[in-house]
Amino acid sequence: MLITILPGYACQAQQELPADKNATHETVQLFRNLKKLSQKGYLFGHQDDLAYGVEWRYKENRSDVLESAGDYPGICGWDLGGIEKGDVNLDGVPFKKMKQFIRQGYERGGVITISWHLASPFGAPAGAWDTTKGSVASVNPGGSNHILYKEWLDRVAGFLSSLKGSKGEMIPILFRPFHEHTGGWFWWGKTHCTPFEYQTLWRFTWYYLTE
């Protein structure tokens, strides 16, 4: 991931704060560090890095990136798809184990990102890849699946708030819901909802999780 900022922007980064007025100290530091790092180059990331790799699964301290490049990745990504209904994500990683891996990556100084391939609000077997039109409108305020969506968000909030470091501090994460929205392969893609519907979904999600 590369965060780009304008020349001479580093000084401003010290005064800037995340949009969430209740952001923790660790979140503010991550925000500022990413601003600074963006002037130096790239952070290399790997999805599910500590959970499994080539011919191994759940081996303590193993990482294909470590074994190939000599160090753990600067960014480690995870996905919450499946948290709407169960205890295992769509990649087969139990959320209980995911918590442990996230803490390990954080304690090593890594940046944690979390995406969410959330289920179809209409219960379609294809899940995030179901492209039934009207899905976004149905989970927005006033929609037929809005209450269901809030229940899902409660599960997400419970998981995120349980991520703690060794000193009891909340682990800062980069949450990436509704990614790749300019494509048409997810139910929140641009060909399946209007720009206003997508913006409403994003804003409601942010508000619900931060307020």
C-alpha angles and dihedrals in degrees: 000000000000122000109200123207134172123266112273091023096116094086091051090052090068090060097040122095134194117265091253106086089200094055113144123242089255091053092051091049092050090049092052095042091054089052090053096042091052089070092056104048140270140337113219116222139191129194117236089354098163098038104063145340143165106343095340139086132186097358111156114254093355121140130165089215091053092049093046103038104021099248142056117267119269090230126039119192130203135178131224096200105137097032088106091073113009154011100267127067127231091267091056095255114138111233089229090061091042090060090056093048092048091053092048092051092047093048088054090056097258128146114243121215125185125195125185123216090187124196125263108274087221092054096248113168091234089068114189089005093059107110102196107154114239095038094118093045089050094059096042120095108294093020125127093249099039095108090049090051091052089053089054091049090052089057091048091048091050091053096045093047090052093061105105135167126227091274093050094258120141112256112239114230138182103236113205111185121166094018125175088029093156089070128072104230099091127060090245092053121126094254092058102047140027122257089249092053091050093047090049091051093049094047094046091049092050092047094047094050097043104035 
